[in-house]
């Protein structure tokens, strides 16, 4: 900050002491200001996170165009003696200085950017330069026609409108509260544009009326020195914190709309040209509409693709949440949900619902003798064997407990349930998993069966009946299939 103050004081001193040579001596100061900003932006690009670099690069590009405009202004003033009140080539650069800045305002973060949109924005920028030339000189580039610069009043009005658009756009973008370092950039840019807009408004009116170089040139230093200083100030840790996920609707709306700021500006510029240069203006209007259509179509397609991926991810998560991690069978949660659904359907359609509870006999002995890894392999093999015996796709096998499995068989009577249970026992025996127990040398299972056919019960009662049937099978020596009919269960419960 002290160096910036010294810079302004030195510039003022030169203008006061060397008034007659002010036109020559003021330009080194006016050229040095954007040069310092370019250097500051380059330092910022080298130090900030990758996702924030493009915005600073665009700001540096805008400063470079301003520097080019000031170089042309010096050439026109010192060597061509063109008065300030006449629009000329320097004004093209001064006008285009805002193009990269508006692109920075309308750009999105690196994570959200689409490379094809960068090319679209680049094409819009080139077309903006073309239309700017046509607007200022009323002729097309390389046409050979004599230049017909617009009046200074029209040019000043255009500058003012351009600055107001930039101020409004940057302020709105700041309201969107970008995250981390991006917020820092928009705070700096918004402050600079406000200072620049006010100074440019006053400076242009005074410069046209005086048409000489004096202390008003200091007003051209202030916004650029401010930008150079704040650009090199280290980012406070508070800017590095991620903003809350929940944001205001207005902020979200502005952030989503900001990518079309530049397209709207191009459309406005094209509409202003179309009266005097119909074909050039129509090209601009057509380009703006096409770019908007391409952008919206691409974003819509991307949105639909993301939605599809989210649905797939949700389905995978739901499947994982309803699947036992070891056996890959349905888990207890899946069993409970399916039982309620199938019970309600059975009641509604007056159909029987069978439930099988399967318990591995003497599983603890197998774990103690061969270890838990062997026990896990046993569970996996038995789950696959039981699953293969389910006759229909609507049947469900779930891991009910540690070594217990449950099978839900919709529209199945007791005979059908017994048949499935016998097949399950045979499938388990065919695995030939060794476990010397009172039931033999191989792993066996005990199965409890129940079939409910009446609506005068609840889903929990069918589980209790199947559990009693399983208990009966285990008490009777294991490796058995026992059934608990609904009537018997209800009779015992009432008794």
ABEGO torsion letter per residue (X at the ends): XAAAAAAAAAAAAAAAABAAAAAAAAAAAAAAAAAAAAAAAAAAAAABBAAAAAAAAAAAAAAAAAAAAAAAAAAAAAAAGBBAABBBAAAAAAAAAAAAAAAAAABBBAAABBAAAAAAAAAAAAAAAAAAAAAAAGBBBGAGBBBBBBBAAAAAAAAAAAAAAAAAAAAAAAAAGBBEAAAAAAAAAAAAAAAAAAAAAAAAAAAAAAGBBBAAAAAAAAAAAAAAAAAABBBBAAAABBBBABBBAAAAAAAAAAAAAAAAAAAAAAAAAAAABAAAAAAAAAAAAAAAAAAAAAAAAAAAAAAAAAAAAAAAAAAAAABBAAAGBBBAAAAAAAAAAAAAAAAAAGBBBBBBBBBBBGAAAAAAAAEAAAAAAAAAAAAAAAAAABABAABBBBBABAABBBBBBBGBBAAAAAAAAAAAAAAAAAAGBBBBBAAEABBBBBBBBBBBABABBBAAAAAAAAAAAAAAAAAAGEGBBBBBBAAAAAAAAAX
